[in-house]
Structure formats: structure tokens, C-alpha cells
């Protein structure tokens, strides 16, 4: 038997990854006391996560040099009565840089946080010949540490790596440690968090045209190395990459935005079974909450009150994975909705010509009293749709064509 030791593991993906590598005897162990667990340990090997990566070091009989240098163990192999400790996060981090074509040699790097994982990142960066390394933190421990408040002294650095839990599920909406607008030389932002897929930190990076990378590939690659240690075997890189891409595809939500009658509901329903994702229609969910149609609601209440309900519905889905989300046409008017939906979602804008929509019989749309009103909505909202989207689909052809186009563009987006 094998498994993962840690706290709050209900949303961990480690079991899925190890199962995909062929280890069907892998379980999650939420534990409150590490020493107590180890005394009754019956596992042949196990992984270790927050908050035990440093604490477990004192129980290890033989430490791998990297684990010893970083004072961090995330993989343990049991041989007889002895525990052998390894740090496969080191391998996972380096492979993440390789996979994303990031060269740190002669680059200046900021690390956010100075916990056990940051030690691993520092050692990897030193091995890869980074020029300067600074860790920004609350409490300084070493000569390379400085306080978060002093970040403006490092605005010329090219790479920034988050090793803190700020923005990690379930606290997705944690306030940013600081903004990135002033980092004019910044090329890459890496967040070791993988849930959500895009933390507020990574969304901030993308908004500033900075390459943004999450921690999912690192999670898969450290698991690959752990599996190899458990079974004294090798997993080909192409196999582990397939596991990563399959997991990534499953984790992402597909979020449709666009004008009323642009096809959001239609394409959501058609793709639900094709992509094996659960459908979540925000308009339907709103009506379930208010217990009336949206049209009837607008006869009594204001649009502002409706947007409040709509935002509440978005808050119920944005932390989830593997959904198709069909949004209301005006969801983009509250930009916080988009910032949230982006965390686990690929935003797809269905760009249908408003003049063609205006040719249809439009009924039951509270903000469209006459067909020409769709043109006014388009003028207001199209810039927001374009700003929000990761993928734009011009709705000009038949349904089958666009279904294939959407699938192809999703694959291309995930394989960037």
C-alpha cells in the first residue's frame, strides 16, 4: 500500500495521478499527528505534503542529498524498518521549467515565501545558475530573505515564483501580496499552486502580458519520480506528459460568454457529453434561486439586484472543476465574475453578429424590448467579451463545424 500524508486532502489530485501511473493501491491519509501515524505505519511508501514536509525529516533514517540540503521530504520509501527520504519536488520543479522553456541562467529571481518548498526552489535555481535570488517573506531566516514590503527594491528582476499558499483553494480570493504592474522587466510568473489552475497572482501576471505557469505539471512530475522510487522503475516522459494533459483537460472548466442568442446554451449542452463535463447554466441556476423566470424578476426588481444574484451563482461554481458553464449575456458587466471564472475556466467568447441576432424573433429577454436593443447591448458588451476571453469563436458556419472548432481550439490552448 502507498499513499499521501497531509491535512485537508479531500481535493488532492495525487490519488488520480498515481492511479494513472498504474499504482492502484494509493490512498489519501488525513492525519493530525505525524509521529502517531508513523508508529503504526503499514505502507511500503508514501508522499508527504503540507504541513509535514519539514517535520518528517527527523523521523527519516537515510536522507537523499537533495532532501538533506533542503530539509524537505515529500517522498518516503520503506525498506525493512528504515525510512528513506527523498525530495522529488526538486525534480518536479526543474522539469516544469524545462517543459515551459524557461531558462533561469543569469536571471534575477524573486521567490515569494521562505518555507520548506522555497528551499527546494532555491537549490534548483542555484543548480541552474540563476544570477540573483531573493526570498520575500514575513520573517527573515537567511541572508537571501527580505520583507514583502520591500518588493519595490526588486522591480528589475525577470522571474517571480510563488511558494506561499496565498490564493490556494479554498482561499482563492486571498488578497495579492503585491501587484505586478511595476515589474517592467518581469518575463515569467510561476505559482506552485495548482488549485485553482489560475490563482489571482497568475491572472495578474497574464493581465500584464507576463507568461504565467501553475504548479500542476510539477505535481505530476514529482509524482512520476516518487512512483519510480516506490517501484524501482522508469516512466517514459511521454507517458507522464499524457497523464498531465489528461488531468489538465479534466480539471479545466469551459466557460461560454456572449450576447443573448449567440449559442451559449446550445453549445454547452452539445459539449456536455462530448467533453464528459457537468453542465452549469447560470441563468437556470438564478431562476432556481429566485423561484421565477428572469423575465418576471426584471418586471419587479432592478438589473443591479439581478446582478447580485448572478454573482452569487458564479461564486457557487468558480472553485469547481470539470464543468461547462453557460453564462448570462450580462455576466461580464461585473468584472469580478470573470476574474473568478478564469481561475479554473477557459473563457470562450461566441462572437455572433448582432445584426443576425436582431433578425430573429426575440422573446422573453428583459433587456430587449425591441430587436434593435440587441445592437445597444452589443456596443456595450462586445469589448468586455473580447477582454475576457481566452478563445474567440466567430459564429459563421454550421453547428458541427463550430463544435469541432471549439474542441480544436481548447486543445491548442492547453498545449501552448
Order of alpha helices (4+ residues) and beta strands (2+ residues): beta-alpha-beta-alpha-beta-beta-alpha-beta-beta-alpha-beta-alpha-beta-beta-beta-beta-alpha-beta-alpha-alpha-beta-alpha-beta-alpha-alpha-alpha-beta-alpha-beta-alpha-alpha-beta-alpha
